[in-house]
Amino acid sequence: MKCSIKKITILLALVFIVSSIGIPCFAENTQRWNLGSTINTGKDNGYSGNNDIDRGDPHYGWNLGQFYVSGYTQRTNDSQNSDVFLKNVGDQVELHFELLQDIDNLNGNANLSIYADDNGYDQYFGTQQFNDCRGLLIIRKTDYQNATADPVIYTNYLDGVAQGADTVVELCEEGDYEVALDYEIKEDHYGVDWNTYISIPTYTNYRIFFRFKIRNGNCMVFPFDVANGSELTNESFTDNGFYLDLANSRYLDINVKRSVYVEGSNGYTEDIRFNRPAADGTQYTDEGVYTITVQNNFTNQQTVKTIYVGTDPMMRAFVVSGYTLDEIEEMVGDGYSISENGDMIAPSDDVDSDEDDTKETNIDKTSEDKSDSDTSKKAEKKTNLVPIIVAVVVIVVVGAGVCIFLMRNKLFGKKNNVSNAPKASENVPHNVPSSADETPNESSSVDESSEDKETMASVPSEPSEFSPEEQNNDPDAHNEGE
């Protein structure tokens, strides 16, 4: 249980730390630009009027809601001062509307509300008449071919949006957009008529209208080989020809120039065969050097790519290496060669390559010899160490054996002393005086005799010439035995 509580505590601490520090992630595109302004259009005229909103206007000093665009990378203006939003790969440009008011209590005034227009239509967009419409939202798009699509119409739009709600109205791709929100406000006026308290309402039409454009922010075109579909990079060549892919960037200015080079008395000269705008998917298969120029008028950026179509090695080198044709011709005369990739190869490159190979071989051989020498030295060192190790082992073993032998002899001698001492006392004759009756001289002689006994105990005794009985009867023999 304690272990579980400890684990839970550690987990909560980690969660707190991570939430405090934050986890690195890809930055979200939070660009936002507000669009649209409100005008007084009068009444029952298809929202076509354009009147200022002054202090006497019921819409004075407050806004119904706010349109805005989000998810773009950059904003600019075109020559007509229209807002242009530039998007890159991965951007999701969206049109939003945020309702700021309670449509039944506008600006906190119970006498102001959005009225269900019973004869509303939009003259600019050419819509039909709609009845009981509390807010008419219209969106129309024009594509890169200037083809205007039918407007997308949301009737009774405000009745379906809650106050404070932020709704995505449209996901926007490249194109030109026009947006309008038409609505009618009812203002109640109360008075007395024939002693009756009555409401006398007035009605006014209003409109929020704006335009904007979406464009790709890149400035790229992608040439692909017509035969295998592989992408051709700048300063490359193909035998088959290529086609252009604009990657859905419809508003770029693209020009393609085709040139051939003619050798004359003063060298090679460029002959431009055409220089014209390009369209998406156009193929180019005639031999020549193609210069592709891309211009983005909203970013003022330009991209240039050069592609050679053909099999001439000199033209390939001209496109790839950056040398002029005259320089390439002179270099070829000096012994240079052209690789399959169009690179210029100097005549000394082969010799240098052989020398480099020889040096690498010698270096490899020297390294191998050095490695073998080091290995043999290590082997010799290991071989010289073997006798030393063996000698040390032998010395240790012999020393240990000697120590064991000496210790065993010492222990064996002590055992003999212990075993011989009682036998000597038993062989002492009964007529020998006791130690209490001995004189000092006799005691001294006994001590000397004891030392002799210890000495004799350490030396193996020879067989006695007397029998045990004779030894007991002869004191001198007994003393000699001792």
ABEGO torsion letter per residue (X at the ends): XAAAAAAAAAAAAAAAAAAAAEBBBBBBBABBBBBEBBBBAEBGAGGABBBBBBAABAABGBBABBBBBBGBABBBBBAAGBBBBBBBBGBBBBBBBBBABBAABBGGBAABBBBBBAABBBAAAGBBBBBGBBEBBBBBBBBAAGBBBBBBBBBGAAAABBBGBBBBABBBBBEBBBBBBBBBBBBBBBBBBGGBBBBBBBBBBBBBBBBBBBBBABBBBBBBBAAAGBBBBBGBBBAAEBBBBAGGBAABBBBBBBBBBBBBAAEBBBBBABBBBBBBGBBBABBEBBBBBBBBAAAGBBBBBBBBBEABAAAAAAAAAGBBAAAAAAAAAAGBBBBAAGBBBBAAAAAAAAAAAAAAAAAAAAAAAAAAAAAAAAAAAAAAAAAAAAAAAAAAAAAAAAAAAAAAAAAAAAAAAAAAAAAAAAABBAABBBAAABBAAAAAAAAAAAAAAAAAAABBBBBBABBAAAAAABAAAAAAAX
